[in-house]
């Protein structure tokens, strides 16, 4: 274990046992703090819950693992090896795209294989992709290696990065950056979808998120055998081996503040738990709205354009679909227009695009013999759109099943079983997500870094924030890295990117 003793004898309470809360618990324990992690649900993982239905297993939350070194680091904090407990399997293709015209594009693990796929659509775009990748590496070298784990609690922290951001043209959107290098409309779509994986509209998300291209190329795309739930279980066991106190089924009603210092929390049972500092690992606006005294605490002036909502359909099939990739992106006939309706108009569209997860492509334990497990994610308006999900949920289920049956899952309606779904209302209820948004606030430039919810409160100096709504943002690399930001704020020592 590290010899650092910054937190020796000090008590930390962390609210929320998602990946951000877990990573923060481990990092603060490793530098000497006495850590208690509270979770209102009956299991660890936050959105990374696991559903078991009729012999089928479903990871409820994140299913794509990039930047695997971030998880290696958490075990290494205690001189342990992740590989002794978990098996991360590289995937190829990373994603398979199915376009509305019936064409298919495999985003492959090797550059040459990816270029071969691109040339089938437009030979000139092969060189364009290499230039995009080169640009992505430059953004990665600044955005991920230098900025992701840096605190942005002072405006000067942002100002001094402006020259680098201008040189990298991060004032542009992801789509603008991609379109400047690629010409074929479908290839443009394929390399513009990454912001959707962290809650952003590619036409409005800052081009700094093009770093994801290089992140995937540098490290690959992985699946954890046993699923994300297995990863959560092993992180939970790691916490227990090293003395982190875990309290499940423990809801927090208030963060107790006296003289602008957080002194602990009051749980829904009325218990007062004292602490020297408090870390909130949920949606920051939920904390400011419901857990802090409104008259005494300055509320951050964040624009708060929230991400889209998510409709997630889970089911099994009594038929094998060996030609379906582990990760599929099923694209509808419209792209920009659809996203405008979802993000801006917050209206349900006649068409949709889907992310299809087939874990049984890699891990047969997710379903009974000769069966498949599926998770289908459909971006939809968040609750600000005022949709009646009791009505819309079954309708969207039928539309998705029909669309998949006509394309990549023939005979689906006759072999499907154990069907259920989550809507933005479930995200609001189960995860206390504001407006049922899937990824907290959008990753626009005006909601990034210093403009995002800060990792330390301005008034309450011992109140910290981690997770999707704060810097650096949503997605597994983002929320796990937010723990590094808090560690750096507490220690004053630079915590490297590891990548």
BAVOGU-208522 format. One record per residue (C-alpha): x, y, z. Coordinates in steps of 0.1 Angstrom, whole numbers, plus 2048, in hexadecimal, padded with zeros to 3 digits. Layout:
BEGIN
ATOM   X   Y   Z
ATOM   X   Y   Z
...
REM end
This chain:
BEGIN
ATOM   X   Y   Z
ATOM 800 800 800
ATOM 80B 824 7F9
ATOM 81F 834 816
ATOM 80B 854 812
ATOM 7FA 85E 833
ATOM 7E7 87E 828
ATOM 7C6 871 837
ATOM 7D4 860 856
ATOM 7B9 85F 870
ATOM 7A0 873 85C
ATOM 77D 865 854
ATOM 76E 867 831
ATOM 74A 85F 828
ATOM 744 858 803
ATOM 720 859 7F7
ATOM 719 842 7DA
ATOM 72A 822 7D1
ATOM 72C 825 7AB
ATOM 74D 822 79A
ATOM 756 846 7A4
ATOM 74F 840 7C9
ATOM 761 81E 7C9
ATOM 780 82D 7B8
ATOM 780 84A 7D0
ATOM 77C 833 7EE
ATOM 79A 81F 7E3
ATOM 7B0 83D 7DB
ATOM 7A8 84E 7FC
ATOM 7AD 82E 810
ATOM 7CF 82A 7FF
ATOM 7DA 84C 80C
ATOM 7D0 845 830
ATOM 7AC 850 834
ATOM 793 83C 848
ATOM 778 837 82D
ATOM 753 82F 82F
ATOM 740 82A 80E
ATOM 71A 82E 80F
ATOM 703 820 7F5
ATOM 6DD 823 7F5
ATOM 6D8 805 7DF
ATOM 6DC 7E1 7EB
ATOM 6FC 7DB 7D6
ATOM 71B 7ED 7CB
ATOM 720 7FC 7A9
ATOM 708 818 7A6
ATOM 6FB 816 782
ATOM 710 7F7 77D
ATOM 6F6 7E0 78C
ATOM 6F0 7BD 781
ATOM 6CE 7AF 778
ATOM 6C6 789 778
ATOM 6A7 77E 767
ATOM 69E 75A 75D
ATOM 6C2 74E 75A
ATOM 6CD 76D 747
ATOM 6E6 786 756
ATOM 6E7 7AB 74B
ATOM 700 7C6 754
ATOM 6E8 7E3 75A
ATOM 701 7FF 756
ATOM 723 804 744
ATOM 72D 7E8 72D
ATOM 74B 7F7 71A
ATOM 76D 7F7 72C
ATOM 788 80E 71E
ATOM 7A7 81A 730
ATOM 7AA 7FA 744
ATOM 7CA 807 756
ATOM 7B3 81C 76B
ATOM 7A6 7FD 77C
ATOM 7C9 7ED 77E
ATOM 7D3 80C 792
ATOM 7B8 807 7AC
ATOM 7C6 7E4 7B4
ATOM 7EA 7F0 7B2
ATOM 7E3 80A 7CD
ATOM 7E3 7EC 7E5
ATOM 7FF 7D8 7D4
ATOM 7E6 7C1 7C4
ATOM 7E1 7B6 79F
ATOM 7C0 7BA 78E
ATOM 7C9 79C 778
ATOM 7C8 785 797
ATOM 7A2 78C 79A
ATOM 795 798 778
ATOM 799 78F 753
ATOM 795 7AC 73B
ATOM 790 79E 718
ATOM 799 7B4 6FA
ATOM 77D 7B7 6E0
ATOM 77F 7B7 6BA
ATOM 76D 7C8 6AB
ATOM 76A 7E4 6C4
ATOM 747 7EB 6B6
ATOM 733 7DF 698
ATOM 71E 7FA 687
ATOM 6FE 7F1 675
ATOM 6F2 80D 660
ATOM 6CE 814 654
ATOM 6D8 80C 62F
ATOM 6E1 7E8 63A
ATOM 707 7EE 639
ATOM 71E 7E3 655
ATOM 73E 7F2 662
ATOM 756 7E1 67B
ATOM 76B 7F9 690
ATOM 788 7E1 695
ATOM 7A3 7DC 6AF
ATOM 7BF 7E2 697
ATOM 7C5 801 682
ATOM 7CA 7EE 662
ATOM 7AA 7DA 666
ATOM 797 7FA 66D
ATOM 7A6 80B 64E
ATOM 79B 7ED 639
ATOM 778 7F2 646
ATOM 779 817 63F
ATOM 785 812 61B
ATOM 766 7FE 614
ATOM 752 81E 618
ATOM 76B 838 60C
ATOM 790 832 604
ATOM 799 856 60B
ATOM 78B 854 62E
ATOM 7A7 83B 638
ATOM 7C0 858 638
ATOM 7A7 86E 648
ATOM 7A3 855 665
ATOM 7C9 854 66A
ATOM 7C9 87A 66C
ATOM 7AB 879 685
ATOM 7BE 860 69A
ATOM 7DD 876 69A
ATOM 7C7 893 6A5
ATOM 7B7 87E 6BF
ATOM 7D9 874 6CD
ATOM 7E2 899 6D1
ATOM 7C1 89F 6E3
ATOM 7C7 880 6F9
ATOM 7EA 88C 702
ATOM 7DB 8AC 710
ATOM 7B7 8A3 719
ATOM 7BC 881 729
ATOM 7E0 880 734
ATOM 7E1 8A4 741
ATOM 7BE 8B0 748
ATOM 7A7 893 751
ATOM 7B5 88E 774
ATOM 7BD 8B3 77B
ATOM 7A7 8C7 793
ATOM 794 8E4 783
ATOM 788 8F6 7A3
ATOM 796 919 799
ATOM 78F 92C 77A
ATOM 7B5 930 775
ATOM 7B7 90A 772
ATOM 7A2 90E 752
ATOM 7B2 92E 745
ATOM 7D5 91F 744
ATOM 7C8 902 72E
ATOM 7B8 919 714
ATOM 7D7 91B 6FD
ATOM 7D9 8F5 6FB
ATOM 7B4 8F2 6F5
ATOM 7B5 90C 6DA
ATOM 7D2 8FB 6C8
ATOM 7BE 8DA 6C9
ATOM 79F 8EC 6BD
ATOM 78A 8DE 6DA
ATOM 772 8FB 6D4
ATOM 765 8E6 6B7
ATOM 74C 8C9 6BC
ATOM 755 8A5 6B8
ATOM 741 8A3 698
ATOM 753 8C1 68A
ATOM 774 8B1 692
ATOM 76B 890 683
ATOM 75B 89F 664
ATOM 77A 8B3 65D
ATOM 78D 892 657
ATOM 772 87A 64B
ATOM 75A 87E 62D
ATOM 744 860 62A
ATOM 724 867 63E
ATOM 722 845 64E
ATOM 746 844 658
ATOM 741 867 667
ATOM 725 859 67C
ATOM 73A 83B 687
ATOM 756 851 694
ATOM 73F 86B 6A4
ATOM 72A 855 6BB
ATOM 743 855 6D8
ATOM 734 873 6EA
ATOM 713 860 6ED
ATOM 725 847 703
ATOM 72B 862 71C
ATOM 70A 875 718
ATOM 713 88F 6FD
ATOM 705 899 6DC
ATOM 723 896 6C3
ATOM 718 8B7 6B2
ATOM 71C 8CA 6D3
ATOM 735 8B6 6E7
ATOM 757 8C6 6E9
ATOM 771 8B7 6D1
ATOM 787 8AE 6EF
ATOM 772 88E 6F0
ATOM 782 883 6D0
ATOM 79D 877 6E7
ATOM 788 858 6EB
ATOM 793 84C 6C9
ATOM 7B7 84B 6D4
ATOM 7AE 83D 6F6
ATOM 79D 81F 6E6
ATOM 7B9 81B 6CC
ATOM 7D4 81E 6E7
ATOM 7C4 806 700
ATOM 7A9 7F3 6EE
ATOM 785 7EB 6F8
ATOM 780 7D0 712
ATOM 766 7BA 722
ATOM 76A 7AE 746
ATOM 762 789 748
ATOM 744 786 75F
ATOM 739 7A8 755
ATOM 73C 7CA 765
ATOM 72B 7BB 783
ATOM 749 7A5 788
ATOM 760 7C3 786
ATOM 74A 7D4 7A1
ATOM 74B 7B5 7B7
ATOM 771 7B3 7B6
ATOM 775 7D7 7BE
ATOM 75D 7D2 7DB
ATOM 772 7B5 7E7
ATOM 792 7CB 7E3
ATOM 782 7E6 7F9
ATOM 778 7CD 814
ATOM 79B 7BD 814
ATOM 7AA 7DF 81C
ATOM 792 7EB 837
ATOM 77A 802 824
ATOM 758 802 836
ATOM 73B 7FB 81F
ATOM 717 803 828
ATOM 6FC 7F8 80F
ATOM 6D7 801 811
ATOM 6E2 822 821
ATOM 6D1 841 813
ATOM 6DE 864 81C
ATOM 6C5 87F 823
ATOM 6DD 89B 82B
ATOM 701 8A5 82B
ATOM 706 8B7 84C
ATOM 717 8D8 849
ATOM 723 8EE 865
ATOM 736 90E 861
ATOM 73B 906 83C
ATOM 74B 8E4 844
ATOM 73B 8C2 83D
ATOM 73B 8B0 85E
ATOM 72A 890 852
ATOM 709 883 845
ATOM 6E6 87B 852
ATOM 6D8 85B 844
ATOM 6B3 854 83D
ATOM 6B2 840 85D
ATOM 6BC 85F 871
ATOM 6DF 853 879
ATOM 6FB 86E 879
ATOM 71C 862 86B
ATOM 738 87A 872
ATOM 755 880 85A
ATOM 772 897 854
ATOM 769 899 82F
ATOM 74C 88E 819
ATOM 74E 883 7F4
ATOM 72E 882 7E0
ATOM 72E 869 7C4
ATOM 70C 86F 7B4
ATOM 6FD 88A 79D
ATOM 70A 8AB 7AC
ATOM 6EA 8BE 7A6
ATOM 6D8 8A3 7BB
ATOM 6F0 8AA 7D7
ATOM 6EB 8D0 7D5
ATOM 6C5 8CD 7D1
ATOM 6BE 8B3 7EC
ATOM 6DB 8AD 804
ATOM 6E9 8D0 80B
ATOM 6D9 8ED 81E
ATOM 6CF 904 802
ATOM 6D2 925 815
ATOM 6F5 91F 821
ATOM 706 910 802
ATOM 70E 922 7E2
ATOM 700 90E 7C5
ATOM 717 90B 7A7
ATOM 70D 91F 788
ATOM 70E 903 76F
ATOM 6FA 906 74F
ATOM 6EE 8E3 755
ATOM 6E5 8D6 732
ATOM 6DE 8B2 73B
ATOM 6E7 893 727
ATOM 6CC 87F 715
ATOM 6B8 864 727
ATOM 6BD 83F 722
ATOM 6A4 824 71A
ATOM 6B4 802 721
ATOM 6A4 7E2 715
ATOM 6AF 7C1 724
ATOM 6A6 79F 716
ATOM 6B1 77B 70F
ATOM 6AD 767 6F0
ATOM 6A7 741 6EB
ATOM 6BC 743 6CC
ATOM 6E0 74A 6C5
ATOM 6EB 768 6B1
ATOM 710 760 6AA
ATOM 713 77B 68F
ATOM 70B 797 6A7
ATOM 72A 7A9 6B6
ATOM 730 7AE 6DB
ATOM 72A 7D4 6D6
ATOM 713 7DF 6B9
ATOM 708 802 6B0
ATOM 6E7 800 69D
ATOM 6E3 821 68B
ATOM 6C1 82F 680
ATOM 6BB 842 660
ATOM 6C1 864 66F
ATOM 6DE 870 684
ATOM 6E1 895 68B
ATOM 6BB 89A 689
ATOM 6B4 87E 6A1
ATOM 6CD 88C 6BA
ATOM 6BE 8AF 6B7
ATOM 69C 8A0 6C0
ATOM 6AA 88D 6DE
ATOM 6C1 8A8 6ED
ATOM 6B1 8C9 6E3
ATOM 68C 8C3 6DD
ATOM 68B 8A6 6F6
ATOM 671 894 6E1
ATOM 66C 870 6D8
ATOM 675 869 6B4
ATOM 666 850 69B
ATOM 689 841 696
ATOM 6A6 839 6AE
ATOM 6C9 82D 6B0
ATOM 6D4 811 6C7
ATOM 6F2 803 6D9
ATOM 6EF 7DD 6DB
ATOM 703 7C9 6F5
ATOM 706 7A4 6F0
ATOM 71D 798 70D
ATOM 717 774 704
ATOM 72D 77A 6E5
ATOM 74A 779 6FE
ATOM 73D 76A 71F
ATOM 724 74D 71C
ATOM 71C 74F 741
ATOM 704 76C 73A
ATOM 6E9 755 72D
ATOM 6DD 731 72E
ATOM 6EB 718 715
ATOM 6E2 721 6F1
ATOM 6D4 742 6FB
ATOM 6E0 766 6F9
ATOM 6DF 784 711
ATOM 6D8 7A7 703
ATOM 6D8 7CB 70F
ATOM 6CC 7E5 6F7
ATOM 6D1 80A 6FF
ATOM 6BD 824 6ED
ATOM 6C4 84A 6F2
ATOM 6A3 85C 6FA
ATOM 699 87E 708
ATOM 69F 883 72E
ATOM 682 88A 745
ATOM 682 8AF 73B
ATOM 670 8A3 71D
ATOM 652 89A 732
ATOM 64C 878 721
ATOM 634 85E 731
ATOM 64C 841 735
ATOM 630 829 741
ATOM 622 82E 71E
ATOM 642 832 70A
ATOM 655 815 71A
ATOM 641 7F8 70B
ATOM 63D 80A 6E9
ATOM 663 810 6E6
ATOM 669 7EB 6F0
ATOM 653 7DF 6D3
ATOM 663 7F7 6BB
ATOM 686 7ED 6C4
ATOM 67E 7C8 6C3
ATOM 66E 7CC 6A0
ATOM 68C 7E0 693
ATOM 6A6 7C7 69F
ATOM 691 7AA 692
ATOM 691 7BA 66F
ATOM 6B7 7BF 670
ATOM 6D0 7AD 686
ATOM 6BB 797 69C
ATOM 6A3 783 685
ATOM 686 770 696
ATOM 68C 785 6B5
ATOM 667 789 6BE
ATOM 663 763 6BF
ATOM 682 75B 6D4
ATOM 684 779 6EC
ATOM 67D 773 711
ATOM 682 783 733
ATOM 67D 7A6 726
ATOM 67F 7C5 73C
ATOM 68B 7E9 739
ATOM 697 808 74A
ATOM 68C 82C 741
ATOM 698 84E 74C
ATOM 67E 84C 768
ATOM 691 82E 776
ATOM 6B2 841 773
ATOM 6A3 85D 788
ATOM 694 846 7A2
ATOM 6B0 82C 7A5
ATOM 6CE 842 7A0
ATOM 6C1 864 7AA
ATOM 6CB 871 788
ATOM 6BE 894 782
ATOM 6A4 894 766
ATOM 6AB 86F 762
ATOM 6CA 878 74D
ATOM 6E0 85B 744
ATOM 701 86D 749
ATOM 6FA 88D 75E
ATOM 702 8AD 74C
ATOM 70D 8AD 727
ATOM 733 8AF 71E
ATOM 731 8D0 70C
ATOM 74F 8E7 70D
ATOM 73B 8FF 723
ATOM 734 8E2 73B
ATOM 757 8D4 73C
ATOM 775 8D7 754
ATOM 770 8F7 768
ATOM 74D 8FC 75A
ATOM 742 8DA 767
ATOM 738 8D3 78B
ATOM 758 8D7 79F
ATOM 768 8BA 7B1
ATOM 76A 8CF 7D1
ATOM 74E 8E6 7DD
ATOM 756 90B 7DC
ATOM 748 912 7FF
ATOM 74B 8F1 811
ATOM 770 8EA 80D
ATOM 76E 8C6 81A
ATOM 751 8BC 802
ATOM 75C 8AA 7E2
ATOM 74B 89D 7C3
ATOM 753 87F 7AD
ATOM 740 86F 791
ATOM 730 877 76F
ATOM 724 89A 777
ATOM 745 8A8 783
ATOM 767 8AB 772
ATOM 773 899 75D
ATOM 751 88A 753
ATOM 73C 86B 74B
ATOM 748 849 73F
ATOM 75D 830 753
ATOM 77E 841 74C
ATOM 76F 863 756
ATOM 75E 858 777
ATOM 77C 843 782
ATOM 793 860 77B
ATOM 77E 878 78F
ATOM 78B 865 7AE
ATOM 7AF 86F 7A3
ATOM 7A4 894 7A3
ATOM 798 892 7C6
ATOM 7B7 880 7D1
ATOM 7CC 89C 7C2
ATOM 7B6 8B7 7D2
ATOM 7BC 8A6 7F4
ATOM 7E1 89F 7F1
ATOM 7ED 8BC 7DB
ATOM 801 8A2 7C9
ATOM 7FD 89A 7A3
ATOM 7EC 879 79C
ATOM 7F7 86D 77A
ATOM 7E1 861 75E
ATOM 7F1 83F 75C
ATOM 7EB 83F 737
REM end
